[in-house]
């Protein structure tokens, strides 16, 4: 598989003060990493950097639809991590 064939999935449970994150690497059903971070801009920037380091190829994020996730989606998109509902 080439680097382009890998897609890392990032699932998020978003709350007003925190975000629970789980990362699954392409071709695996096992969670590679799981952690919680503050729902604030600096922590979100660090999240994107960490995901890009973990991912051998493309990464795509998603979150459960809700009022706390819309701002996060826009921020992730702006930082270069595509985010879907």
N, C-alpha and C positions, 0 to 999 in steps of 0.2 A: 504494500500500500504506500502511496506517496503521501507527502505531508498534506496535500490538498484533500485527500480522501478522509481525513480525520475531522470529525465535528465533535467538539466538547459541548455537553449540555449543562447549563447552569440553571437550577431551579431555586426559586426564592419564595419565602413566606414573609411578606412585608407587613410590619406593624409600625405604628407611629414612632416609636423610639428605637426599634431594632429590626434587623433583617436576618433571618435564618437562611443560610446558603448551603446547597449541596451540589457538588460537581461530579458528573459522570463522564468518563472518557469514552470516545467512540469505540464501538466493538465490545464494550463491557456492560454488564448489568449491575456491577458493584459501584457504590459511591466511592470515588477516589478521595474526596475530602469533604468535610462538613464543618461549618463554623457559624458563629453568630457575630454580627457587627452592629455598631450604632448606625442608625438611619440619619446620617449627616454627610455632607459633601466630601469631606476629606476621607472618611472611611470608604465611601463609594469609589473614589479614585483609587484607593489602595486595593479594593476588590477587583477592579478592572485590571490593574497591573498584575495581581496574583493570578487571575484567570488566564491572562495572556502567557504568563510563565508556565502554568500547568498544562496548557493546551499545545499539543504537537501540531495543530492546524487551526482551522476555523473554530470559533466559539460562538454559541448562541444562547442567550438567556431568556427565561420566561418566568412569569410570576402569576399567582392567582389573582384574578381581577378583583379590584377593590379600591377604595378611595385613597389608600396609602401608596399604591403602586404607580399611579400615573406620573407623578413627578420623577420617580425613580426611572421609569422607562425612558423618559425624555433625556435624563442625565446620562444613562448608560448609552443610549444612541449617540449622544453628543461626544462621548468618550471613546467611541469606536467599538462598543460591544452591542451588537444588534439585540434588541429585546422585543419579545412578542408576548401577547396576552395569553 
